[in-house]
Each structure stands twice: as C-alpha cells, then as structure tokens.
Amino acid sequence: MLVSLNWLKQYVDIDGISPEELAEKITKSGIEVDGMERFASPSTNVVVGYVESCEKHPDADKLNVCQVNTGEETLQIICGAPNVKQGQKVAVAKPGAVLPGNFKIKKVKLRGIESNGMICSLQELGIDEKYVPKESADGIYVFHADAEIGADVTPLLNLDDYILELDLTPNRSDALSMLGMAYEVAAILDVPVKLPEPSYEETVEKATDLISVKVEAKEENPYYAAFVIKNVTIGPSPLWMRNYLMASGIRPINNVVDITNYVLLEYGQPLHAFDLDKFSSDEVVVRKAKENETLVTLDGQERKLNTEHLVITDGKDPVALAGVMGGQSTEVSEETTNVLLEAAYFEGQIVRRASKEFDLRSESSTRFEKGVDPNRVRLAGERACQLLSEYANGSVLAGNAEFDQLDKTEKTVTIETSRINNRLGTEISEEEIIDILRKLQFNYEKTDGEIIVHAPTRRQDIRIFEDMVEEVARIYGYDHLPYTLPTGEGNAGGLTKEQELKRYVKRFLEGAGLSETVTYSLTSEARSEQLISPDVKNVAVSKVKLAMPMSEDHGVLRLSLLPEMLDSASYNIARKQTNIAMYEIGSVFISNEEKVTKQPKENLRLSGVLTGEWVTHPWQQEKKKVDFFVVKGILDELFERLNVNVTYTATKIENMHPGRTAELSINNKVIGFAGQLHPLLEKEYDLNETYVFDIDYDYLVDIHENEPSFSDIPRYPGITRDIALVVEHTIQSGDIQRVIQNAGGDILQSIRVFDVYQGEHLEETKKSMAFSLFYQDPEHTLTDKEVEESYERILEAVKNEFNAELRS
Amino acid sequence: MREKLEELQVEALQKVDDASDAKELQDVRVAYLGKKGPITEVLRGMGKLSKEERPVIGELANKVREKIAQAIEQKKTVFEAQEIEKKLAEETIDVTLPGRPAPSGGPHLLTSIVEEIEDIFIGMGFEVREGPEVETDYYNFEALNLPKGHPARDMQDSFYITEELLLRTHTSPVQARTMNAIGGNKPVKMICPGKVYRRDTDDATHSHQFTQIEGLYVDKNVRMSDLKGVLDRFAKKVFGEDREIRLRPSYFPFTEPSVEMDISCKVCHGEGCNVCKQTGWIEILGGGMVHPRVLEMAGYDPKVYSGFAFGMGPERIAMLKYGVNDIRHFYTNDVRFLNQYHKA
C-alpha cells in the first residue's frame, strides 16, 4: 500500500510533523513503513505558461520556436515535443530551474536561435513513467485551460508529495484505505479525522426503475448495491484526482475508471462500473458459476469457471468474476453514457480462491480477501456517485437496487484494567486506557470494573481480549513496557543426554580433523538414488517427494546425506580446495508406505566425505593421501569413545568400489557403510579418490552406554609376545584376530597388527601378518608358563583355521 | 721417596691441566695412575722401607693418587660438558620452519551460532526440544491458529508432500507438540532449533531451506514485559552489552499481541547509517504473547495460563553478527567460508 501524504492531509492534520517522524511513529505503532520516497521532486522556477505562438524552427524540422507567456514575462523557448501547440497551457522550466537528475535549465542557443527555458513532460518533472497517463506519455504535459498562468507547478502537479510504502500484516486490512490510515494516524498523533460526506443530487427516476438485484449465493455475497448513473461524459478526471492516483501507484485512465479506483483507495471498498447499455437485461443476478461456464475478463482472457466461483450475471451469462475482475462485454469505454455501479461485499475465501486460481491478484481482490468494512460498502457507492455527478456530469438515479443481509454490528470486547496490566507487566491506569480508546475512536461503555469496547467495523481484527491488549499496548507504546524476567517456578533448563552427546560427537569429529557441513535435505530424483546405506535401503519402501517442487534439483527428500555432500566436495575441488574432510549429522526421510500418507521416519545419519591429502608436511617429506584406514581410524576411535563394538565386513554396494567397501554392524545389525567411491561415481562428481561413510547415528546413540564406570588401573606388569603368521593372501586380518582372541584366553588383553607383507621370500599367493599380543592379568604377575600355554593354543588354532604357519 | 711423590703430584697435575681433550686426559691417567705408572712403582718399592716409614709413605702415595684422580675427574667433566655443547650445537634446527599441521576440523557456523543461542536460553532456564521436519498440516498450521484458507498462510508458502503433510515452515509445531505432551498443567519453557523449508527462490537473502530457533514460555502470569526482558538479555549476550532492543507491534496468527524486535545498529547505535538503511535499527526476530486459541488447542486454559513465544533465524543472526553477506554461503560449504568460523 502506497500512502500519499498530501492526500492523507485531506483527512487528518499532519502539518506539524516531518514525513520522517511520521513514518517512524507509524512503524512503532504497528504498521511497518517499509520505505519513504518523494513522489517526484519539487522544482523551483517551473510555472504554468501559455503558448502564445508556436512556429517551426527554420533550421530544424522537429523543433518549434514558441513564445510562452509565464505571467511576468514572455519567454522564447524551443520545444521538440510533437504535441506542442499554440494555445496550450504547459509546464515551463525557466532559466535557473533545476529538474530531477540535477538538470539545470540555462539560456542556450539551439541551431542559432535562443531558447530561454524548457517546456516539460511529466517524466522530466520526476514522475515515474509507468504512472503517467497514456495521452501525456509521449510529449509535454498540457494543463486544463483554466490553469492560472504563472502559477507554481509544484503544488499543481503534486511534485512535493511524499509516499509511504506500507508493509501491511494480514490483520490490518483497515489500513488498505486512506480513511483507515487517517484513523491510524489520528490515533497516533491524537488529532481528529475529517471524513468525506458524500452528497449529490438525485433524479426523480429511481435506480430500481431500471435494474433489480437478485442474490442467490447469499453467504458469499451478503450485500450487493447497484447504483445507476446516466448520461456520463467520459473524459479525463480532475488533476487533483489524477495526482493522488499516480502518487498511489495507479495510472489514470478516464474519469469513470479513475473514480472507482479513487474510491477504492479512499474507502478501501472495491467498486465496479458496468456499461449499463451493454447489460443485456434489467436484472443483476449473483450466483455460483456453473460447471464449464466461461467469461472473457477485461484482460481479454477466456476464463473457464466452475461451481467454486462467484459470478455477477445479467440473469443469464456471467458479466464479472465477483471481486476479482469484470467482463469484457460490459466494459466501460469512451462511448459509455450510462453506468451501472456495483458496491458489494464478497466473502474473502471465494475471492481468494478465484484470484489465486486465475493468478489475478488485484487491488480489488486483495481487499475482499482480507475483509472490507461492512459499514462502508454503500457509503463508498454513494461517494462514487457524488464524484461521477461532479466530474463526469452524470445524473445519479435515486437510491439503489440492493440486497442486504450483511451483519454490520460492532463486535464487543470486555476488558479490565487489571487484566491488561497483568498481561503486559505494566501499571496503566483506567483513565489512560480510556484515553487510548478515545484516540482510536472506539466506542465503549464503562461498567463496574469493566470496560465494554465496541470495536468499529473497520477494525475486523479486534475480536477478543488479547486484541485489545495489543491495541492498548501499541498506542501506549511498546517502548514504555518495562523489562522484567519471568518469576514463575520454571525449571532447571539444560540439554538432554542425547543433545549433550551430539555436541560431544561433533567436537570429537572436529578434533579428528573433520569440518562440519550443512547441506540441503531436498535433492534431485537422480541423486536420491545414490549411496543409500543398506540399513536404509532395506526399510525405505518409497521416496518422499514434494507435490509441487520448485526445481528438479530439490524435489525429493534425501535417503542419504552423501550425494549433496559430494556436491559440496566437488564445488570446493573446482575452486582448488583439494583436501576435503567433512562430516554432517542430518536426517534422512524413510517412508515404509508405497504411497506416502504418514510422516516418514526421520533417521539421523552421521556421514562423511574425505578426499585429497590427509597429512601434508612437505619440507619433512611427509605426505599421506586419504585412504580407507584414515576413515576407519577416525570411526574406530569414535566407536571406542561411545563404547560400541562395531564389526567391518567387506561388502559390495552400488556406486562404491567393489574391493574397498565395508558394511558396519553392531551385533549383526547393519548400521552403515564406509569405503571408497566407485571411480565412475567419482568421475560423475569430478572427484579424485574419495572415501565416504554413512552411519545410523540414532542407533549409535540408542545403544551407547551413558556413564562409564571406573575400572581399576592394573597393578601387575604385562607381557608382550609377537607372532608372525604366513597365510593365503585372501585371509582377512579381522578373522585371524577373532580366532587369536578366542584361543588366547582372558589374559590376552589386546592384539595389534604391526606388519603385513607380501612379496619376496614368500610364495606368490601367501602373505605374512605379524601381530603383537599383550598379556596381562589384573590379579597377579603372569608367569612365562601361562603366556606360553596361551601362545601355543593360538598357534594351534590359526593352524587349524587358516592353515597358518609361523614365519621363520 | 716423599720428595719423589710430591714431584710426581706437581708434574701430573700440570699434565692434567695441559690436557686439551679427553684422549690426552686418558693418557695422563694411564701414565700416572696405571699399573705401570710411577705411583704404583713407588708403592711396589715400599718393601724396602722401614716399618715406621711404610704407613706414612703409603698414606702419602694414596693421597697423591687421589688428588691426581680427582683432578682428572674434574677435567673430564669439563670435557664432557664441552662435548655435549658441541653436539647440541650441531643439532640446532630452524625454529622458523613451519610445524606439522594438526587436524583442523571445526563446527559449521550455523552450529556455532545455534549452540551459542541454546546456551544463552539454557542459562535462563529453557530446555531444548526437537521435532520432525516433515509435519502434519495440523501441527504446522491449524494448531497454531492458522486454519485452512487463512490469509496468513501466504506468509509462509509451503512445500507440500500430500494435502496433509508438508515440510515444516517454522519450528513452531515443536511448541504445539511439546505443550500437548506436557498436557496443560505444567509450565513449558523451551526453545526449539531446527531446519525449516519455504517456497523461496534461493538468492542472497532467501533460501528454500533455513534454520529457525523458536522459544516458548507458558506459565501462570507470564507477562509481555517478561518477553521484553528475556529478549533484551538474549540480544545483549549475542551482540554485546552496548546494544539496545526495540519492540514494534506486528502480526502473527499464533501470538496476540505480536511483536517484531529490532536491535540498535552496531555501526551507528541508533543514529542512522547505511548499514541500517538510516533507521538506526535492524530487525532481528518476531514474537508475542501466545494466542489463547493456541493455548486452548494444546490443552492449556488461557484463563489460567499465559505465555510468550518468539522465533528467529540463526542465519540472519550470524549474518548480522559476522557480516556474512549471502545466505547461500551457509549451504554451499565452501571450505574457505567454513574455516573462517573454526576459530575460538
């Protein structure tokens, strides 16, 4: 909503306050002023001049030499506008004038002839081209013949106006009108409101003699009034009205259209003018549209209607889509003489549906959607009749044809001073509250301890006690509310164990060298298929997709964090940031339904992407690329800290390297995977050798035991024995370790692989693996014999199990 | 004999003194204290002495031997110290060479700011609650006084999955769920951080996915001044004790009265400058007193309970606090961006 301050001044006295100050006050009272701009720019030395003569420039085809009387003097001015003519009254910028863009007017010679000023177009005076009336768009502006010669054009053309741009919240539909804003400003400044009082002469002939109104859809259209204005003369509307329309962002068209727009802005009540002679009956019928009925709207589009739409008809065919747009067949044109003027109340919902469906948001539909003032509907019609009779020479027929079932009563809200103060934390007196009601121009009755407020119908947002709390608070001033802290019993506050654990896990991973990322939950169809962990794949029956995605890239909820993370990795690598180690904890969305109807399960995953160099320390010749064991080392330390026992099993997963991927499980439950991307996928994302992991974070948290208990520090020394075994190269170290652990007995505390060798001195299919075994008993110092026995058991077990031999 | 021994002592001590390295010193030791050395020789010749003289000369010989040994020992320590010094000098490194980099991970800026805000509210007795990102229409809208067809639904254009399921447009549904769970008879004091989604085209100031932190306090006698006090504490903790807040009336369907909170501009402190578009204030968050319909639907009697709620965007907070100029930075994960916020 754009508010012209010069227009606002017609209703409320704002002379004593600067536009900036007023904007600030309006904002602080609840209607956000988003911006304040000058409508044009006030110019000095620009006056109305009379073109006494206008002759062709002898040396230039397109220029005219004009003698222009500006009151004090007659200036010779060269003008290039095609529409300049003798006898016009025009805007003359005299030498010394400064036009927008710091354009200084000086005496000049044009092709040898002196020019002492400039005849201006509206654009040259700073008015935005999109609001300039069509007839003035391509040349100079021509005043009405009664303009006074020598008069300053700044007030005449409203060049000194300020425009407030309001960012209205949906509840304040009252502020979608100049009168509503007048009430608001009046309450803020504590000044009276001057309302227009529509009065006009009516003919003897009655509107009902020519037209009747029948409303079938009474719920959607509880009020409809048809006024009839005969013998209108279509022409331009008065300058002041055009000024205000332009300042409000509406391009003037002709007097009839301008008047309906003017009243819409003034009262907040949309009106519609039909050409009565094109109306094929004497009956207005408002009803729901029929299935497949059509209407060609003013913009020339044929609209296919259905029973959800409300239409105005001539008893047979639709002539307007109620509250949204009129029809072409009954449009007011240059030839129109008799006008049927509609002032109606249409329910917000039905207007909203139609305007949304046809993408026809207009000044009119916006107001109906938010609710117009029931007590201003007829009044607005009368105001338009007044203006049509004054500025279009129309004869207004007596009365109107009306249907009226509209509730126009004021809602009451009961308030008590103490309750208001309790809610606000203030100590406002009853007198102050009553003074606030007076400023707002709300009627009220005082009873014992209570005030019954009658909310005016223009304020559809005042319904309950809390609404009045806000009214009192905003006029009292939010700035005056005290600062207090809650006094209630409250609670201790804090994080849950799970929330604390999440922070712990994050800090651990970060300490281990990973950077946290945050990627989008919505991904593309193609990516949503990639790198889904087996535990997710097993339970996800279908993908969760948006009904109407904004783009293909973000249409499906992810089942893995990895594709979007790979995209981030790729983005960095393209920018020469080649060493990447990132992790993310975020949800995947698992639906167990063929067709999603219920909320999907949201499973938090811990995922990571690592590529490039893990250790880089060139001058000491240290350089190590990320490999599987870098990833595994980080994860194992995490698992260790969470006190969970995770098993790695070689596996094959689509898009993963078939020989370098492990499935991770806890007690045979799969919890995720880790490994190298398949080179083909690496290529797809423009990545080099890249390792990833994806783990069911929720499950890790579930089974992790919270409080570590104390275990005694061992007092007796331990013994280390090494064992080097030669086995077939396909044997996996994890399997050997399991066998060693089982055979070794309780005193075998840990097993560490310290060498893996394949090559010279070994048969081709063999490899050697060396383990360091650590023995310890918490109860006593171990004897050589005990260790020897365990060692022998181990040897025997690996011999049996893997055909392993001691390496000599 | 005596003279001989004394001469030997002088001579030996002189040689110890003259020794210029460990080897020469060793030669002196061998020469004087060795089995074939002159002192041993003296001791061997003791047999020729009288009974009275024997112990006297023996004692003297031992003294001389000891003295020489001591002198050698002392000199040896000096040589060893010199030796070590020389070795250490050879071990000198260039301390200005770069160190071996330690692992350098860190939290995402959003996590840092969310945790910072969580901790501030935890300090004021709030709990942290979380909820699903795919919500029902009921919890996302209806339970928050936004029935179907409500014009304010336009303020939050949504990603629907079915008619009844959507990606949550705010974290307010967590408030409704928590109130329902607590059941209408106990206070609720919580904040709920999380991801939210709206139909916005991604640009410098819009993102189809972003983060929200909402807060809710429901109790008997919660006042709007409490909201002002709590938000003031919050703003001063995040942005600095010298910042002021300002509340302006606003509108949200789930609060009444509703507020918009501004914070004084850090550059001009309310005077007006380019950063704050000449207003002196920067919009930070919205909030208000919980609408009685919302309390009612969650099982709280609005005649007994009142409450306040507020919501903010951590991206915006971070952008203002650190001067981040494009919201897309939060989701691009450019390591040059991420690394900037790994510092203490």
HADDOCK unambig.tbl for C-alpha pairs under 7 A between the chains (distance, minus, plus):
assign (segid A and resid 28 and name CA) (segid B and resid 248 and name CA) 5.17 0.50 0.50
assign (segid A and resid 28 and name CA) (segid B and resid 249 and name CA) 6.81 0.50 0.50
assign (segid A and resid 29 and name CA) (segid B and resid 248 and name CA) 6.67 0.50 0.50
assign (segid A and resid 29 and name CA) (segid B and resid 249 and name CA) 6.10 0.50 0.50
assign (segid A and resid 30 and name CA) (segid B and resid 248 and name CA) 6.03 0.50 0.50
assign (segid A and resid 30 and name CA) (segid B and resid 249 and name CA) 4.17 0.50 0.50
assign (segid A and resid 30 and name CA) (segid B and resid 250 and name CA) 5.52 0.50 0.50
assign (segid A and resid 169 and name CA) (segid B and resid 251 and name CA) 5.92 0.50 0.50
assign (segid A and resid 170 and name CA) (segid B and resid 151 and name CA) 6.70 0.50 0.50
assign (segid A and resid 170 and name CA) (segid B and resid 152 and name CA) 6.08 0.50 0.50
assign (segid A and resid 171 and name CA) (segid B and resid 251 and name CA) 6.87 0.50 0.50
assign (segid A and resid 349 and name CA) (segid B and resid 149 and name CA) 6.77 0.50 0.50
assign (segid A and resid 422 and name CA) (segid B and resid 221 and name CA) 6.99 0.50 0.50
assign (segid A and resid 422 and name CA) (segid B and resid 223 and name CA) 6.47 0.50 0.50
assign (segid A and resid 423 and name CA) (segid B and resid 222 and name CA) 6.91 0.50 0.50
assign (segid A and resid 423 and name CA) (segid B and resid 223 and name CA) 4.77 0.50 0.50
assign (segid A and resid 423 and name CA) (segid B and resid 224 and name CA) 6.15 0.50 0.50
assign (segid A and resid 424 and name CA) (segid B and resid 223 and name CA) 5.11 0.50 0.50
assign (segid A and resid 424 and name CA) (segid B and resid 224 and name CA) 4.56 0.50 0.50
assign (segid A and resid 424 and name CA) (segid B and resid 225 and name CA) 5.86 0.50 0.50
assign (segid A and resid 425 and name CA) (segid B and resid 223 and name CA) 5.18 0.50 0.50
assign (segid A and resid 425 and name CA) (segid B and resid 224 and name CA) 6.10 0.50 0.50
assign (segid A and resid 425 and name CA) (segid B and resid 225 and name CA) 5.13 0.50 0.50
assign (segid A and resid 466 and name CA) (segid B and resid 256 and name CA) 5.71 0.50 0.50
assign (segid A and resid 466 and name CA) (segid B and resid 257 and name CA) 6.42 0.50 0.50
assign (segid A and resid 467 and name CA) (segid B and resid 256 and name CA) 6.29 0.50 0.50
assign (segid A and resid 467 and name CA) (segid B and resid 257 and name CA) 6.59 0.50 0.50
assign (segid A and resid 469 and name CA) (segid B and resid 257 and name CA) 6.59 0.50 0.50
assign (segid A and resid 470 and name CA) (segid B and resid 256 and name CA) 6.64 0.50 0.50
assign (segid A and resid 470 and name CA) (segid B and resid 257 and name CA) 4.54 0.50 0.50
assign (segid A and resid 474 and name CA) (segid B and resid 249 and name CA) 6.19 0.50 0.50
assign (segid A and resid 478 and name CA) (segid B and resid 247 and name CA) 5.88 0.50 0.50
assign (segid A and resid 478 and name CA) (segid B and resid 248 and name CA) 6.34 0.50 0.50
assign (segid A and resid 479 and name CA) (segid B and resid 246 and name CA) 6.69 0.50 0.50
assign (segid A and resid 479 and name CA) (segid B and resid 247 and name CA) 6.68 0.50 0.50
assign (segid A and resid 481 and name CA) (segid B and resid 225 and name CA) 5.96 0.50 0.50
assign (segid A and resid 482 and name CA) (segid B and resid 225 and name CA) 5.47 0.50 0.50
assign (segid A and resid 483 and name CA) (segid B and resid 225 and name CA) 5.25 0.50 0.50
assign (segid A and resid 483 and name CA) (segid B and resid 226 and name CA) 6.47 0.50 0.50
assign (segid A and resid 483 and name CA) (segid B and resid 228 and name CA) 5.50 0.50 0.50
assign (segid A and resid 483 and name CA) (segid B and resid 229 and name CA) 4.24 0.50 0.50
assign (segid A and resid 484 and name CA) (segid B and resid 225 and name CA) 5.37 0.50 0.50
assign (segid A and resid 484 and name CA) (segid B and resid 226 and name CA) 4.74 0.50 0.50
assign (segid A and resid 484 and name CA) (segid B and resid 229 and name CA) 4.68 0.50 0.50
assign (segid A and resid 485 and name CA) (segid B and resid 226 and name CA) 4.81 0.50 0.50
assign (segid A and resid 485 and name CA) (segid B and resid 229 and name CA) 5.34 0.50 0.50
assign (segid A and resid 485 and name CA) (segid B and resid 230 and name CA) 6.07 0.50 0.50
assign (segid A and resid 486 and name CA) (segid B and resid 222 and name CA) 6.83 0.50 0.50
assign (segid A and resid 486 and name CA) (segid B and resid 226 and name CA) 5.37 0.50 0.50
assign (segid A and resid 488 and name CA) (segid B and resid 219 and name CA) 6.73 0.50 0.50
assign (segid A and resid 490 and name CA) (segid B and resid 125 and name CA) 6.74 0.50 0.50
assign (segid A and resid 490 and name CA) (segid B and resid 187 and name CA) 6.73 0.50 0.50
assign (segid A and resid 490 and name CA) (segid B and resid 189 and name CA) 6.98 0.50 0.50
assign (segid A and resid 491 and name CA) (segid B and resid 125 and name CA) 5.74 0.50 0.50
assign (segid A and resid 492 and name CA) (segid B and resid 125 and name CA) 5.09 0.50 0.50
assign (segid A and resid 493 and name CA) (segid B and resid 122 and name CA) 5.19 0.50 0.50
assign (segid A and resid 493 and name CA) (segid B and resid 125 and name CA) 4.05 0.50 0.50
assign (segid A and resid 493 and name CA) (segid B and resid 126 and name CA) 4.36 0.50 0.50
assign (segid A and resid 493 and name CA) (segid B and resid 127 and name CA) 4.49 0.50 0.50
assign (segid A and resid 494 and name CA) (segid B and resid 122 and name CA) 5.08 0.50 0.50
assign (segid A and resid 494 and name CA) (segid B and resid 126 and name CA) 6.56 0.50 0.50
assign (segid A and resid 494 and name CA) (segid B and resid 127 and name CA) 5.17 0.50 0.50
assign (segid A and resid 494 and name CA) (segid B and resid 128 and name CA) 6.93 0.50 0.50
assign (segid A and resid 495 and name CA) (segid B and resid 127 and name CA) 6.37 0.50 0.50
assign (segid A and resid 495 and name CA) (segid B and resid 128 and name CA) 6.08 0.50 0.50
assign (segid A and resid 510 and name CA) (segid B and resid 105 and name CA) 4.24 0.50 0.50
assign (segid A and resid 510 and name CA) (segid B and resid 106 and name CA) 4.69 0.50 0.50
assign (segid A and resid 510 and name CA) (segid B and resid 107 and name CA) 6.71 0.50 0.50
assign (segid A and resid 511 and name CA) (segid B and resid 103 and name CA) 6.58 0.50 0.50
assign (segid A and resid 511 and name CA) (segid B and resid 104 and name CA) 7.00 0.50 0.50
assign (segid A and resid 511 and name CA) (segid B and resid 105 and name CA) 6.01 0.50 0.50
assign (segid A and resid 512 and name CA) (segid B and resid 103 and name CA) 5.91 0.50 0.50
assign (segid A and resid 512 and name CA) (segid B and resid 105 and name CA) 6.85 0.50 0.50
assign (segid A and resid 513 and name CA) (segid B and resid 103 and name CA) 4.15 0.50 0.50
assign (segid A and resid 513 and name CA) (segid B and resid 104 and name CA) 4.71 0.50 0.50
assign (segid A and resid 513 and name CA) (segid B and resid 105 and name CA) 4.07 0.50 0.50
assign (segid A and resid 514 and name CA) (segid B and resid 104 and name CA) 6.98 0.50 0.50
assign (segid A and resid 514 and name CA) (segid B and resid 105 and name CA) 4.23 0.50 0.50
assign (segid A and resid 514 and name CA) (segid B and resid 106 and name CA) 6.59 0.50 0.50
assign (segid A and resid 515 and name CA) (segid B and resid 105 and name CA) 4.30 0.50 0.50
assign (segid A and resid 515 and name CA) (segid B and resid 106 and name CA) 4.79 0.50 0.50
assign (segid A and resid 515 and name CA) (segid B and resid 107 and name CA) 6.10 0.50 0.50
assign (segid A and resid 516 and name CA) (segid B and resid 106 and name CA) 6.22 0.50 0.50
assign (segid A and resid 516 and name CA) (segid B and resid 107 and name CA) 5.01 0.50 0.50
assign (segid A and resid 516 and name CA) (segid B and resid 108 and name CA) 5.02 0.50 0.50
assign (segid A and resid 517 and name CA) (segid B and resid 108 and name CA) 5.85 0.50 0.50
assign (segid A and resid 517 and name CA) (segid B and resid 333 and name CA) 5.88 0.50 0.50
assign (segid A and resid 518 and name CA) (segid B and resid 331 and name CA) 5.81 0.50 0.50
assign (segid A and resid 518 and name CA) (segid B and resid 333 and name CA) 6.99 0.50 0.50
assign (segid A and resid 519 and name CA) (segid B and resid 331 and name CA) 5.46 0.50 0.50
assign (segid A and resid 520 and name CA) (segid B and resid 209 and name CA) 6.77 0.50 0.50
assign (segid A and resid 545 and name CA) (segid B and resid 161 and name CA) 6.10 0.50 0.50
assign (segid A and resid 546 and name CA) (segid B and resid 159 and name CA) 6.41 0.50 0.50
assign (segid A and resid 546 and name CA) (segid B and resid 160 and name CA) 5.88 0.50 0.50
assign (segid A and resid 546 and name CA) (segid B and resid 161 and name CA) 4.52 0.50 0.50
assign (segid A and resid 547 and name CA) (segid B and resid 160 and name CA) 5.77 0.50 0.50
assign (segid A and resid 547 and name CA) (segid B and resid 161 and name CA) 4.91 0.50 0.50
assign (segid A and resid 547 and name CA) (segid B and resid 162 and name CA) 6.45 0.50 0.50
assign (segid A and resid 568 and name CA) (segid B and resid 332 and name CA) 6.27 0.50 0.50
assign (segid A and resid 568 and name CA) (segid B and resid 333 and name CA) 5.89 0.50 0.50
assign (segid A and resid 572 and name CA) (segid B and resid 334 and name CA) 5.82 0.50 0.50
assign (segid A and resid 572 and name CA) (segid B and resid 335 and name CA) 6.78 0.50 0.50
assign (segid A and resid 597 and name CA) (segid B and resid 162 and name CA) 6.98 0.50 0.50
assign (segid A and resid 599 and name CA) (segid B and resid 134 and name CA) 6.18 0.50 0.50
assign (segid A and resid 599 and name CA) (segid B and resid 135 and name CA) 6.74 0.50 0.50
assign (segid A and resid 602 and name CA) (segid B and resid 132 and name CA) 6.92 0.50 0.50
assign (segid A and resid 617 and name CA) (segid B and resid 100 and name CA) 5.78 0.50 0.50
